[in-house]
Amino acid sequence: MRSAFKWVVCLLLCVVGPAMAGEAPPPESGDVSSPDALLDVEGLSESLTAGRLLEASRRVVDEGIAEYSYTVQVGPGAYDVITVHRVVTELLPGIPRIGQKPVFLVHGDLWGFRGAFLPSVESSAVPREKSFALYLARQGRDVWGVDLRWVHVPATTTDFTFMQNWNLETHLQDVRAGLLLANQVRTLGSSSVTPMPLLGWSRGATIGYALLNAEAKSPANQHLVSAFVPVDMAYVFDKTDAVQSEISRAACDGYTMLSALQQSGVYVEGSGQTVQGLGVLAITAPQAPSPLLMGLTNREAALLAGSATYMLQGVPLFDWYHFTGGLFSGTTPTGLTWTNERFFFDVMRQASPFQSSGEQVETLALWCGSPTQPYNDRLNKVKVPVLYVGAAGGVGELGLATLKQLGTKDKDLFSLIVRRLADSDRARDFGHADLFLASDADQLVWSHIANWLAHH
């Protein structure tokens, strides 16, 4: 895989790079690419087996900061495609500043890289800089990330048999491919590997743990991850703890249900379409009756999805879990506490319509404690420094149990749990998505992550 990706990156640098560097600065945010150069790259890379460049683009996302996107075919199927993103300050248009320390971001469910880490670019409700990737770039980070292959599946799709074998292994290999590409762009096509920190939010943290477990089986000089920031996710549970044991039993029930659906031919999870619809209706017809949640207006329905997410989950494991802390009149949501309401609706609109169910089934198996999963058999050999970040209204401190399974020394294990209310009010506390969307997330969360990364 490494050799083929080296050639992809060389083509990016030698053909696409010069075309981008010669462009004049665009007047506003927008895609910029060189079609002729891209066609040449596509023709030259036809014989590659690990990846073939399909498209490369550049757009300005904030003053002095550009996003480079590289869409790569990583398998034989029409949707075996990932996009690797780079958000970086530029010396000149098309010329990223060199010498900036890298970090690689992996999104979770519902949203791809842009929806998870660049959502303010598509919203006028908050300042443009209120996106995690932009914040890190402003801090001098060379920010990389990936769109997992389900992000590219269009809303018009009706046959999902191509998702049958998509699972955690599929996605960790795609993240690995993205890390390799990032490495080789940064090192001008060199075959040498320089590990970089990895941050995974939600399901992205699960994929990150699975990748670290896989890397523990290979020589150290082949490792791509130097440090890990899992954000608000549990990988395994401590069954000696009463609460975690109960959650584990519920996960077993969820696994039984979802695996049966998978075996019957259901390979897709379509919550993204619902989330999109809720966001659009909340913006376009906020006071109209919701066609999705009876008895509520469109605005109230979208607020409920954000502030009482556990009520709408097919497999509710945490009876307090929510994206955004909310305000209520009785059981009716009236607003959001920490995140700008319109911004949240704009983020909902950015959800991807479909997601593969395989990684969800396997995550439930891990939570259940299945010994047949190949993703946790070497956790005690994982040695990288880890910063766990949790939200009291999300997975919170339940994610700490995984850290005890790692081989990382105690002095290299760190945690940050954002809690703003009493334990008894957990259902309204700082939520899973507040970590990236809250108005003060940059001060409350991002600054701590940036400071930790500066030392790792």
N, C-alpha and C positions, 0 to 999 in steps of 0.2 A: 504493500500500500504506500509506504513512504516514498519509494522510487517514483511511482506514477504521479503522486501529488507534487513531487519536486518538479516534474516537467510541467504540470499545470501552472504552478507558481512562476516558473521561469517564463512561460508564455505570457502570464499576466504582467510580469515586470518588463519583458522585452517588447511586447506588442501593445498591450492596453496602457501600461504605465506612461510611456511617452505621449500617447494620444491625450491622456488626461492632463498631463503636466503642461501641455501646450494650450489648454483652454483659457479663455478669459474668464474672470470671476462672474458667475451668474448673478443677476440682479436680486434673486430671491431663492428660497428653498425650492429645489426641484431636481429631478433625475438628469444626469448628464453622462453620456457615454459615447463611444465611437463605434457605430454599427459596422463600418468596414473592417476595423481592427478586430471586432468581436467575431465577425464571420471568418476572418483568417485564423483566429485562435481555435474556433470550433472545427475548422477543417484540419488544422494541424494536430488536434488532439483526438481525432476519431479513434485512433488505435489504443488509447489509454484504457486500462481495465479497472482501475480503482476510482477514477473520477475524470469527468470531461466538463470543461467550462462551457456553460450555456450562455451566461450573461454577466457582464460587469458594469457597474454604474457608480456614480458619485453624485452626492447631493449635499448642499450646504444645510446644516440643521441648526446652526446658531452662529453668531459672529465669530469667525476664525476657526470654526469646527465643522468638519465634513464627515459624512458617513459614506464609506465604501462598501459595496455589497457585491459578493461573488456567488453566483448561483451555479451549483455543480451537480452533475448527474453522478450518483454514487452506486447505481444498480441498474439492472436491465429494464425495470418497469417505468411507466410514464410518470409515476409519482415517487420514484426513488431519487428524490432531489432534496438537497439541503441548500440553504443560503447562509453564507458566512458573512457577518457584518463587522465592520471596523469603524469606530467613532474616535476621532483623533483630531487634535489641533494641527493646523497646517502652517508651514513656513511661508508657502505661496500656494495659490490654488492648484490642487492636484499633487502637492508635495507635502506629505506628512512630516511633522517634526520628528527627528530621530532621537534615540536615547531615552525615550519615555518608557517606564516600566509597564509591562503588559498585565492585563487581567482578562479572563475569559468568562462570559456570563451565559448561563443556561436557564432558559425560561421554564415555567411549569405548565399546568393545564390551561386551556382556553386561549391564552395569548402567546403569540410568537415574540421574537426579540423586540420588535418595535412597540407592540402593545404593552409588553412588560417593562421595558427599560428606556423607551423613548416616547411615552404616550403624550407628553405635553406638546410635541411637535405637531400633533393633529388636533390640538384643542386651543381655543382662544380664551378659555376660562381661567387659566393660570399663566404666569410668566413662562416663556419658552424654556428657561433653564431648569424648570421643575421636573427634570427626568434624571434618573440615576446614572445613566450612561453619560449624559452631558456633565453632570456633577463630577464624575470621576475624570472625564477628559479635562475639565477645568483644573482639576487637582494635579494634572500632569501625567495621567494614566493613558496608555495606549489600550483602548477598550475594544475587545473582541467579543463576539457572541455568535449564536447559531439559531437558525430556524429549523426545528426538527421537521422531518419530511411531511407530517400530517398538516403542517401550516400551509402547504402548497395545494391542498386538495380543495377544489372549487365547490361552491355551494350547489352547483347544478349536478354534482355527482350522485348517482343512484346505485351503482354496483361497487361494493367495497370489499370484494374478495381479495383484492391486492393487499389489504391490511391483515390478512389471515395470520401471517407470521411476524408481524411487527410487534416487538416487545421491548423490554429493557435492554436486551443485548443489541437489538437493532439501533436503538437510540444512543447507547454508549459508544458504539462503533462510529456513529455519525458525529458525536461530540469529539471523539478521538480524531476523526478525519478533519474536523474544523480546527482542532488544536495543531495538527500537523501543518495545515495550510497557513495558519497564523504564524507558526514558527518559521516556515520557509519564506514567507513574504518578508518577515522581519530580518531574516538572515541572508536575504538576497539569494534564495534558492539553495542554500547550503543543506547538506544532508545531516548536519549535526542537530541534536535536539537540546533545546534549552527549556526546561520545565517552567511553567508559569502558574500563578494562582488561579484557581477555579472557584466561581461562585455559582451555586445552584439554588434557585428559588422554588420551593414547593416540590413538584415532581422533578424539577431540575436537580434538586438536592438528592433525590433518590437515584437519579441517573449518575450523579457525581459519585455517590457512595459505591455504586455498582462498578464504575470505572476504576476507582481506587482499589476496590477488591480485585479487579482483573489485573491492574498494574502490579499488585503485590505478588503475582505469579510470574512476573517477567523480571529480567535484570534491571537494576537501578538506572543504567545508562539509556534505557528505553522508556523511562517514565516521562510523562508529559505534564504532570501536575506537581507543583512544588508546595502548595498550601491550599486549604479548602475552607470555603465559607458556606456551609449549609444554612439556608434561610427557611425557618418555620416549617420543618418537616421531621418526622420520625422515620427511622429506617427499621428498627427493631424495638420491641417493647420488653420491659422488665416484668415478667409474670409473677414475681414475688411482691410486686406492688398491686394493691387491690384495684385501683382505678385503671392501671395499665392492663391488668389481667382481664378486666371486664371489656375494655376496648379490644383486646386481642380476640376475645371470644366473639364479639360483634364482627370483627374483621373476618373471622372464619365463616360466619354466616354470609357475609357479603361475598367472600371468595366463592363459596358454593353456588350462590345465585349467579354471579357474573361469569364464572367459568362454564356453567351450564348454558348460559346464553351464547358464549363464545363457541362452545362445542356444537350448538345448534345452527351456527352460521352467522351470528351477529358479531361483527368485528369492529364496529364503529360506535362511538359515543358522540351524540349530537347536541350536547348542552350549549355549545358555542352559538348555534343558531338561535336558541332561546334567549341567551344573554344579549346577542346582537339585537334581537327584536325588542326586548325590554328597554334597551338603551335608546333605540331609535324612537319608539313610541313615547318614552318619557320626555324626549326633546321636542318631538313634533306635535304631540297631543297630550300634554301632561295631565289635564283634568278629565279627559275622556275615560269611560269605563275600560278597564283592562280586559282584553280578550283572552289573556293568558292566566290571570289570577282573579277569579271572580270576587266581586265585592270590594275591589280596590281600584283606584284610578291608575292610569299608566305610570304616573310619577310614584305613587305609593308602591306599586308592584316592583319597580326598579329599585326603590329604596329597600324593600323587603329582601330582594335578592342580595343586596349588599350587606345589610345590617343584621339579617337573620338567615344567613346562607344555609345553615344546618336544616332549616325547615323545608328546603327545596332539593336537598340531596337525595339521590336514589338509595345510597347506603350511608345513612347518618351515623357516624361513629362518635363524634364529639357534639354533645347537645348544647354547646355554646359557640361553635365555630362560625365565624363570619368574616367577610372580606373587609368591611368597614364598620367601625363603631357607629351606632345610631341612636337617635332619639325616638321615643314612642309616646303615644297617647293610648294607654291600655296596651292592646296588641297591634295597633295601627302605627306604622312608621311615619314620623313627621319630618325627619331630616337626618343629616350625618353630623357626627361630632368632630372628627379630626380631618376629614377629607372634603374638599370643595364638591358640592353636590353635582353641579354641571360637569365638572371635570370627570367625576366618576361615570356619569352617563356617556360622556365622550369615550372613555376607556372601554365601556361595555360595547360600544359600536365597533371597537377594534378587535373583538374576539374572532378567532378563526372558527368557521362553521362546524368542522368535524375534527375528531381526534380518534386515533386508534385505541382500542380497549385493552390490548395485550399488556401494556405497561401497568394499567390499572389493576388488572387481574393479578399480575405478578407482585405488585406492591401489597395487595391484600394478603397474598400468600405469605409474604415476608412478615407482615404484621401478625398473621395467624400463628407464625412459628413453624411453617412448613420446612422440613429438613431437606426437601428435594430441590430447593432453589439454589442455583449456582452463583448467587450474588453476595453471599455473606460468609463463605467458608474460609476467607483469608483476612477478615477484618482485623484480627489480632496482629497481622503483619503490616498493616498500614501505619506508617511512621510520620506522615506529614503533619505540620502544625494545623490546627483547626480552630476556627472561630464560629461558634454556633450563635445564630441570631434568631430570636423567636418573638412572637407577639402573644400577649396574655389572652387575647380574644381569638387566637388561631391555635396552632399546635402548641406553642409556648414551651414550657419547661418539659413537656413530654418528649421533646427532641433530644434532651440531654442524655437519655438512657443509651442512645447509640454511641455516644462518646466513650462510654465505659467499655465498649466492646473493641475499641481501636487499640493498636499497639503504640499509639502516640504517647509520649511521656506527659505526665500531668502538667509539667511546666509549659508545655506547648499546647495545652487545651484551654480555650477561652470561651466565654459565653456572654451574651447580652440578651436579656429578656425585657422587652418594653411593656411595662405595666403602669397604667395611669389611674386605675380604679381598684377598689377592694376586691378580694377574691370572690366575694358574694355577688359581685356585679360583673362577673367575667363575660357574660353574654353581651355586654355593651362596651367592653374595654377595647383597647387598641387592637385592630384586626389584622388578618393575614395580608391584605393588600394595603392597609394603612402604612405598612413598612416602606412602601414605595410611592404611595399616593398622598399621604397626609401632608398638610400645608407646612408642617415643621419637621417632616421626615429627614430633610437635609441636616438639621441640627441634632435631631433626636437619634437618628439611626445611621445615616450615610457617613457622617463625620467620624463615627467610631469605626466603621468598616474601613474607611480611607486611612485612618490612622494606623489600624492594625496591618493593613496591606503595606503601608510604608515601611514596616519593620519585618515584612515577610515576602 
